[in-house]
Amino acid sequence: MVSSATTTAPLSTAQISSIISSLLLPPRYDNIPYIEHSLRELKQHGRSQATSANITTYITSTLIRSFVVKPPSQTAKIQALTIIANALVLNSELLESFDPNQFGLVNIVLSDYNNTYDDTSLYLYGRLLFLFTFKGYPLNLKHDCFQIIQPKLIRSLHSTSHQATIELLKFIFNLLHHPSYLTLLHSIELKTEIFSSLLALLEPDSPINKDLLNVLSLFSSSYWNTPIHSIVPATNNRGKNSTSLKRIRKAITITSCWSNATIEESTYPPNSLFIYFDSILSFIYNQNSSIFVDLTPALTCLYNLIRPISSNHYHLLLARLDNETLKNHLVFEASLSPETSNLVYEIYALLLNNDSELLTAMLGISFTNQRLAATRKNSEFSIFEEDYIFSRRHSAATTYTNESGLASLPGLSEREKEEEAEKLFRVFERLNMFTDT
């Protein structure tokens, strides 16, 4: 047993090996309480970087073989896995050389993860799966990762353990990020179910949003290359849309050119993809939030979803083009970065089919003119270079007053100028969470 008098001092490789070896010899190898207690104390030591630096691949192999493959008890197994997880986090050399396939470890952890409902254990297994896939190490899998992941995502909707959910999201990110895992998600039905589950996790001010946005952005750019006509919304056991119609009410509905069904007309339109602005845009930073989440990944996710559909000549339909739609959801508090500003503009341009008049109506003349000027300086964005009608109609230079930032546009009435000022405020301030009405 590890002496309590030495629990604050780092252990050497020889000391760690000696402790583990002593647990495998008579009379201690069949004393389960003793083994559990010793592993628990070794785990406490392993939280020190100095001790974890002395844990070698030989030590981890011994732990796996003796306490994970054929564990004396579930408690001993959990303690051994925790020691390994701590060592992989704190010991970069061990992480580089560690083989998660040894003794079938990755499959043992996946199987346990699939059959576990305890938040503490889910956190541990999720952390291990994240570490096993961190370097893109090829895995000899006997289980379908994403078939296991999907029920865990659904469970996360009702779980209070944000840490367990974050570890799951980090594991998913690795699977999407490394080329060696790209073939694991091969079913379009499963893609759609997982994407729908990820969207459902979005909540204002949630601690998981930073990791969730990264996964959504990567998911959309890596996997959402399937023709829209083969995409169907996820369903529940009753065959109805699994997403609440209340959430869809403010959604933008994107339909294929041969399907005119919108969410108001059908509860299960087979050729539609729903993008929920009130979900994607409502977790950005606000003054009362304790966690800063950058807007750019959310908009990147949205843009990556819209762009391939637009390039394939599908119709882009706004559910409602009035004061209740997109422009009222984009309410800002601070200056946008150039990258975010470009994304906002490109999303509008895609949705409005590059119609300059609609763009002006939605974003305001001043913003559109500024974006047009930037377009002509940068050939990468050349949507309006040849739009001479727009150029002639709004050729007058736009100026601003120092006091209010009000656009000075010749020929506009005072009411029109006030409307322009309101549009400027909406465009040049940071996104703010809006409320359902």
C-alpha positions as CSV (number, residue, x, y, z in Angstrom):
1,M,0.0,0.0,0.0
2,V,1.2,3.5,-0.7
3,S,2.2,5.2,2.5
4,S,0.1,8.1,3.5
5,A,3.2,9.8,4.8
6,T,4.6,10.0,1.3
7,T,1.4,11.0,-0.6
8,T,2.7,14.5,-1.2
9,A,6.1,13.4,-2.6
10,P,6.4,12.3,-6.3
11,L,6.9,8.7,-6.9
12,S,9.7,7.3,-9.1
13,T,9.1,4.8,-11.9
14,A,10.6,2.1,-9.7
15,Q,8.3,3.0,-6.8
16,I,5.2,2.9,-9.1
17,S,6.2,-0.4,-10.6
18,S,6.9,-1.9,-7.1
19,I,3.5,-0.8,-5.8
20,I,1.7,-2.4,-8.8
21,S,3.7,-5.5,-8.7
22,S,3.0,-6.0,-5.0
23,L,-0.7,-6.1,-5.8
24,L,-0.2,-9.1,-8.1
25,L,1.5,-11.3,-5.6
26,P,0.1,-13.4,-2.8
27,P,-1.5,-12.7,-0.4
28,R,-2.5,-9.4,-1.8
29,Y,-3.7,-10.4,-5.3
30,D,-7.0,-11.7,-3.9
31,N,-7.5,-9.0,-1.3
32,I,-9.8,-6.8,-3.4
33,P,-10.4,-4.0,-0.8
34,Y,-6.6,-3.7,-0.4
35,I,-6.1,-3.5,-4.2
36,E,-8.8,-0.9,-4.6
37,H,-7.4,1.2,-1.8
38,S,-3.8,1.1,-3.2
39,L,-5.0,2.0,-6.7
40,R,-7.0,4.9,-5.3
41,E,-3.9,6.2,-3.5
42,L,-1.8,5.7,-6.6
43,K,-4.4,7.7,-8.5
44,Q,-4.0,10.6,-6.1
45,H,-0.2,10.5,-6.7
46,G,-0.9,10.4,-10.4
47,R,-2.5,13.8,-10.3
48,S,1.0,15.2,-9.8
49,Q,2.8,16.0,-13.0
50,A,6.0,14.9,-11.4
51,T,4.6,11.4,-10.7
52,S,2.8,11.1,-14.0
53,A,6.0,11.9,-15.8
54,N,7.4,8.6,-14.4
55,I,4.6,6.5,-15.6
56,T,5.9,4.5,-18.6
57,T,4.1,2.4,-21.3
58,Y,5.2,-0.7,-19.4
59,I,3.4,0.5,-16.3
60,T,0.2,1.4,-18.3
61,S,0.3,-2.0,-20.0
62,T,0.5,-3.8,-16.6
63,L,-2.4,-1.8,-15.3
64,I,-4.5,-2.6,-18.4
65,R,-3.6,-6.3,-18.4
66,S,-4.1,-6.8,-14.6
67,F,-6.9,-4.5,-13.7
68,V,-8.8,-3.6,-16.9
69,V,-8.9,-6.7,-19.1
70,K,-9.8,-9.0,-16.2
71,P,-10.5,-6.6,-13.3
72,P,-10.7,-7.9,-9.7
73,S,-13.6,-5.5,-9.3
74,Q,-15.3,-2.7,-11.1
75,T,-13.9,-0.2,-8.6
76,A,-10.3,-1.4,-9.3
77,K,-11.0,-1.1,-13.0
78,I,-12.2,2.5,-12.7
79,Q,-9.2,3.4,-10.6
80,A,-6.7,1.9,-13.1
81,L,-8.4,3.7,-16.0
82,T,-8.3,6.9,-14.1
83,I,-4.5,6.5,-13.4
84,I,-4.0,6.0,-17.2
85,A,-6.2,8.9,-18.1
86,N,-4.3,11.3,-15.7
87,A,-1.0,10.1,-17.0
88,L,-2.0,10.6,-20.7
89,V,-3.1,14.2,-19.9
90,L,0.0,15.1,-17.9
91,N,2.7,13.1,-19.7
92,S,3.1,14.2,-23.3
93,E,5.7,11.5,-24.1
94,L,3.4,8.8,-22.9
95,L,0.5,10.2,-25.0
96,E,2.7,10.1,-28.1
97,S,3.8,6.5,-27.6
98,F,0.6,5.1,-26.1
99,D,-1.2,2.4,-28.2
100,P,-5.0,2.3,-27.4
101,N,-5.4,-1.0,-29.2
102,Q,-3.2,-2.9,-26.8
103,F,-5.2,-5.7,-25.1
104,G,-8.3,-4.4,-26.9
105,L,-8.4,-1.4,-24.6
106,V,-10.3,1.0,-26.9
107,N,-13.0,-1.6,-27.5
108,I,-13.3,-2.3,-23.7
109,V,-13.7,1.4,-23.1
110,L,-16.2,1.8,-25.9
111,S,-18.3,-1.1,-24.7
112,D,-18.3,0.2,-21.1
113,Y,-19.1,3.7,-22.4
114,N,-22.1,2.3,-24.3
115,N,-23.4,0.5,-21.2
116,T,-22.8,3.2,-18.7
117,Y,-25.3,5.8,-17.4
118,D,-23.4,7.2,-14.5
119,D,-22.1,10.7,-15.1
120,T,-18.8,10.2,-13.4
121,S,-18.0,7.1,-15.4
122,L,-19.2,8.7,-18.6
123,Y,-16.8,11.6,-18.0
124,L,-13.9,9.1,-17.5
125,Y,-14.7,7.0,-20.6
126,G,-15.3,10.1,-22.7
127,R,-12.0,11.6,-21.6
128,L,-10.2,8.3,-22.5
129,L,-11.8,8.1,-25.9
130,F,-10.8,11.7,-26.5
131,L,-7.2,10.9,-25.5
132,F,-7.2,7.7,-27.6
133,T,-8.1,9.7,-30.7
134,F,-6.2,12.8,-30.0
135,K,-3.3,12.0,-32.4
136,G,-5.4,10.2,-35.0
137,Y,-4.0,6.8,-34.1
138,P,-5.6,4.0,-36.2
139,L,-8.1,2.1,-34.1
140,N,-9.0,-1.6,-34.4
141,L,-12.6,-1.1,-33.6
142,K,-15.2,-3.8,-33.0
143,H,-18.0,-1.3,-32.3
144,D,-19.6,1.4,-34.4
145,C,-18.5,4.6,-32.7
146,F,-21.3,6.8,-34.0
147,Q,-24.0,4.2,-33.2
148,I,-22.7,4.5,-29.6
149,I,-22.4,8.3,-29.7
150,Q,-25.9,9.0,-30.9
151,P,-27.7,7.7,-27.7
152,K,-25.2,9.6,-25.6
153,L,-26.0,12.8,-27.4
154,I,-29.7,12.3,-26.8
155,R,-28.9,11.5,-23.1
156,S,-26.9,14.8,-22.9
157,L,-30.1,16.7,-23.5
158,H,-31.3,15.6,-20.1
159,S,-28.0,15.4,-18.3
160,T,-26.7,17.9,-15.7
161,S,-23.1,16.8,-16.3
162,H,-21.6,19.4,-18.6
163,Q,-18.2,17.9,-18.2
164,A,-19.3,14.5,-19.5
165,T,-20.9,16.1,-22.5
166,I,-17.8,18.2,-23.2
167,E,-15.6,15.1,-23.3
168,L,-18.1,13.4,-25.7
169,L,-17.9,16.5,-28.0
170,K,-14.1,16.5,-27.9
171,F,-14.2,12.8,-28.9
172,I,-16.6,13.5,-31.8
173,F,-14.3,16.4,-32.9
174,N,-11.3,14.1,-33.1
175,L,-13.3,11.6,-35.1
176,L,-14.3,14.3,-37.6
177,H,-10.8,15.9,-37.6
178,H,-8.5,13.0,-38.4
179,P,-8.5,11.4,-41.9
180,S,-8.0,8.0,-40.4
181,Y,-11.5,8.1,-38.9
182,L,-13.4,9.7,-41.9
183,T,-14.9,6.4,-43.0
184,L,-16.6,5.8,-39.6
185,L,-19.6,8.0,-40.3
186,H,-20.9,6.5,-43.6
187,S,-24.7,6.5,-43.2
188,I,-26.5,9.7,-44.3
189,E,-29.4,8.8,-41.9
190,L,-27.0,8.6,-39.0
191,K,-25.3,11.8,-40.1
192,T,-28.6,13.6,-40.0
193,E,-29.6,12.1,-36.6
194,I,-26.3,13.2,-35.1
195,F,-26.4,16.6,-36.6
196,S,-30.0,17.1,-35.3
197,S,-28.9,16.0,-31.9
198,L,-26.0,18.4,-31.9
199,L,-28.2,21.3,-32.8
200,A,-30.7,20.3,-30.1
201,L,-27.9,20.7,-27.5
202,L,-27.5,24.4,-28.2
203,E,-28.7,26.6,-25.3
204,P,-27.9,30.2,-24.4
205,D,-24.9,30.5,-21.9
206,S,-24.3,26.8,-21.8
207,P,-20.7,25.8,-20.7
208,I,-20.6,23.3,-23.6
209,N,-21.2,25.8,-26.4
210,K,-17.5,26.5,-27.2
211,D,-16.9,22.8,-27.9
212,L,-20.3,22.3,-29.5
213,L,-19.7,25.1,-32.0
214,N,-16.3,23.7,-32.9
215,V,-17.9,20.3,-33.6
216,L,-20.8,21.8,-35.6
217,S,-18.5,23.9,-37.7
218,L,-16.2,20.9,-38.5
219,F,-19.2,18.6,-39.0
220,S,-20.8,20.9,-41.5
221,S,-17.6,21.5,-43.5
222,S,-16.4,17.8,-43.4
223,Y,-19.6,15.8,-43.9
224,W,-22.4,17.9,-45.2
225,N,-21.7,17.2,-48.9
226,T,-24.7,15.0,-49.5
227,P,-27.3,16.2,-52.0
228,I,-30.1,17.9,-50.3
229,H,-32.7,15.6,-51.8
230,S,-31.3,12.6,-49.9
231,I,-31.4,14.4,-46.5
232,V,-34.3,13.7,-44.2
233,P,-35.0,15.1,-40.8
234,A,-34.5,12.8,-37.8
235,T,-37.7,11.3,-36.5
236,N,-38.9,9.9,-33.2
237,N,-40.7,6.6,-32.7
238,R,-44.0,8.2,-33.7
239,G,-42.7,9.2,-37.1
240,K,-43.1,12.9,-36.5
241,N,-40.4,15.5,-36.6
242,S,-38.3,15.1,-33.5
243,T,-37.7,18.9,-33.4
244,S,-40.3,21.0,-31.7
245,L,-42.4,23.0,-34.2
246,K,-42.1,25.9,-31.8
247,R,-38.4,26.0,-32.5
248,I,-38.9,25.6,-36.2
249,R,-41.3,28.6,-36.2
250,K,-38.4,31.1,-36.6
251,A,-36.3,28.8,-38.7
252,I,-35.1,29.4,-42.2
253,T,-36.3,26.6,-44.4
254,I,-34.1,25.5,-47.3
255,T,-35.9,23.4,-49.8
256,S,-34.9,21.8,-53.1
257,C,-36.1,23.2,-56.4
258,W,-38.4,20.3,-56.9
259,S,-40.0,20.4,-53.4
260,N,-42.0,23.5,-52.5
261,A,-43.0,22.1,-49.1
262,T,-42.2,24.3,-46.1
263,I,-42.4,23.5,-42.4
264,E,-45.8,25.3,-42.2
265,E,-47.2,23.0,-44.9
266,S,-45.8,19.6,-43.8
267,T,-44.6,18.1,-40.6
268,Y,-42.2,15.9,-42.5
269,P,-40.9,17.5,-45.7
270,P,-38.5,14.9,-47.1
271,N,-36.3,17.4,-49.0
272,S,-35.7,20.1,-46.4
273,L,-32.9,21.0,-44.1
274,F,-33.8,23.2,-41.1
275,I,-31.3,25.7,-39.8
276,Y,-32.4,27.1,-36.5
277,F,-31.2,30.7,-36.1
278,D,-32.5,31.0,-32.6
279,S,-30.3,28.0,-31.7
280,I,-27.2,28.8,-33.8
281,L,-27.1,32.5,-33.0
282,S,-28.3,32.7,-29.4
283,F,-25.2,31.6,-27.5
284,I,-22.9,34.4,-28.4
285,Y,-21.4,36.6,-25.8
286,N,-23.5,39.0,-23.8
287,Q,-22.8,41.1,-20.8
288,N,-24.3,38.6,-18.3
289,S,-22.6,35.5,-19.7
290,S,-19.7,34.0,-17.7
291,I,-18.4,32.2,-20.8
292,F,-17.3,34.0,-24.0
293,V,-18.2,32.1,-27.2
294,D,-17.0,33.6,-30.5
295,L,-19.7,34.2,-33.0
296,T,-17.5,33.2,-36.0
297,P,-17.7,29.4,-35.6
298,A,-21.5,29.5,-35.5
299,L,-21.7,31.6,-38.6
300,T,-19.1,29.4,-40.3
301,C,-21.2,26.4,-39.6
302,L,-24.3,28.1,-41.1
303,Y,-22.4,29.3,-44.1
304,N,-20.9,25.9,-44.8
305,L,-24.4,24.4,-44.7
306,I,-25.9,27.0,-47.1
307,R,-23.0,27.4,-49.6
308,P,-23.1,23.9,-51.3
309,I,-26.8,24.0,-51.6
310,S,-26.6,27.4,-53.3
311,S,-23.8,26.3,-55.6
312,N,-26.0,23.4,-56.7
313,H,-28.7,25.8,-57.8
314,Y,-31.3,25.0,-55.2
315,H,-33.8,27.6,-54.3
316,L,-33.2,29.4,-51.0
317,L,-36.5,30.3,-49.4
318,L,-36.9,32.6,-46.4
319,A,-39.7,31.4,-44.2
320,R,-40.8,35.0,-43.7
321,L,-39.2,38.1,-45.1
322,D,-40.6,40.7,-42.6
323,N,-39.7,42.2,-39.3
324,E,-39.8,38.8,-37.6
325,T,-37.1,37.2,-39.7
326,L,-33.3,37.3,-39.9
327,K,-32.7,41.1,-39.6
328,N,-34.4,41.2,-36.2
329,H,-32.3,38.3,-35.0
330,L,-29.0,40.1,-35.8
331,V,-28.9,42.6,-33.0
332,F,-25.4,43.6,-32.0
333,E,-23.5,45.2,-29.1
334,A,-20.0,45.8,-30.4
335,S,-18.0,46.2,-33.6
336,L,-17.8,43.1,-35.7
337,S,-14.4,41.7,-36.8
338,P,-13.8,41.8,-40.6
339,E,-14.1,38.0,-40.7
340,T,-17.4,38.0,-38.9
341,S,-18.7,40.9,-41.0
342,N,-17.8,39.0,-44.2
343,L,-19.7,35.9,-43.0
344,V,-22.8,37.9,-42.1
345,Y,-22.8,39.5,-45.6
346,E,-22.1,36.2,-47.4
347,I,-24.9,34.4,-45.6
348,Y,-27.3,37.2,-46.5
349,A,-26.0,37.1,-50.1
350,L,-26.6,33.4,-50.4
351,L,-30.0,33.4,-48.9
352,L,-31.2,36.4,-51.0
353,N,-29.6,35.0,-54.2
354,N,-27.3,38.0,-54.5
355,D,-30.2,40.4,-55.0
356,S,-28.8,43.8,-54.3
357,E,-32.1,45.5,-53.5
358,L,-33.1,42.8,-51.0
359,L,-29.6,43.0,-49.5
360,T,-29.9,46.7,-49.1
361,A,-33.4,46.3,-47.5
362,M,-32.1,43.7,-45.1
363,L,-28.7,45.2,-44.2
364,G,-29.0,48.9,-44.9
365,I,-27.6,51.0,-47.7
366,S,-24.5,52.1,-45.7
367,F,-23.4,48.6,-44.8
368,T,-24.0,47.3,-48.4
369,N,-22.1,50.2,-49.9
370,Q,-19.2,49.5,-47.6
371,R,-19.2,45.9,-48.4
372,L,-19.4,46.7,-52.1
373,A,-16.3,48.9,-51.8
374,A,-14.5,46.1,-50.0
375,T,-15.6,43.7,-52.7
376,R,-14.0,45.7,-55.5
377,K,-10.7,45.9,-53.6
378,N,-10.6,42.1,-53.0
379,S,-11.2,39.8,-56.0
380,E,-11.9,36.9,-53.6
381,F,-15.4,38.4,-52.9
382,S,-16.7,39.7,-56.3
383,I,-20.5,39.1,-55.9
384,F,-21.4,42.7,-56.9
385,E,-18.6,43.8,-59.2
386,E,-20.8,43.8,-62.3
387,D,-24.0,45.1,-60.6
388,Y,-24.0,48.5,-62.4
389,I,-27.7,49.1,-61.6
390,F,-27.0,49.0,-57.9
391,S,-23.9,51.1,-58.4
392,R,-25.9,53.8,-60.3
393,R,-28.8,53.9,-57.8
394,H,-26.5,54.3,-54.8
395,S,-23.5,56.1,-56.2
396,A,-23.7,59.0,-53.8
397,A,-21.0,58.9,-51.2
398,T,-22.0,57.9,-47.7
399,T,-20.8,60.0,-44.8
400,Y,-21.4,59.8,-41.0
401,T,-22.0,62.3,-38.3
402,N,-19.5,62.0,-35.4
403,E,-22.3,62.2,-32.8
404,S,-24.6,59.5,-33.9
405,G,-23.1,57.6,-36.8
406,L,-26.2,58.4,-38.8
407,A,-25.7,57.9,-42.5
408,S,-26.1,61.1,-44.6
409,L,-27.8,60.0,-47.8
410,P,-29.1,62.6,-50.3
411,G,-32.8,62.3,-51.1
412,L,-33.8,60.4,-48.0
413,S,-36.5,61.7,-45.7
414,E,-35.9,62.1,-42.0
415,R,-37.9,58.9,-41.3
416,E,-35.8,57.0,-43.9
417,K,-32.6,58.3,-42.3
418,E,-33.8,57.1,-38.9
419,E,-34.5,53.7,-40.4
420,E,-31.0,53.7,-41.9
421,A,-29.5,54.5,-38.5
422,E,-31.4,51.6,-37.0
423,K,-30.0,49.3,-39.6
424,L,-26.5,50.6,-39.0
425,F,-27.0,49.9,-35.3
426,R,-28.2,46.3,-36.0
427,V,-25.4,45.5,-38.4
428,F,-22.3,47.0,-36.7
429,E,-23.0,45.7,-33.2
430,R,-22.3,42.3,-31.8
431,L,-25.0,39.6,-31.9
432,N,-27.3,39.5,-28.9
433,M,-29.6,36.8,-27.7
434,F,-33.2,37.4,-28.8
435,T,-36.3,36.2,-27.2
436,D,-39.1,34.1,-28.6
437,T,-42.3,35.9,-29.3
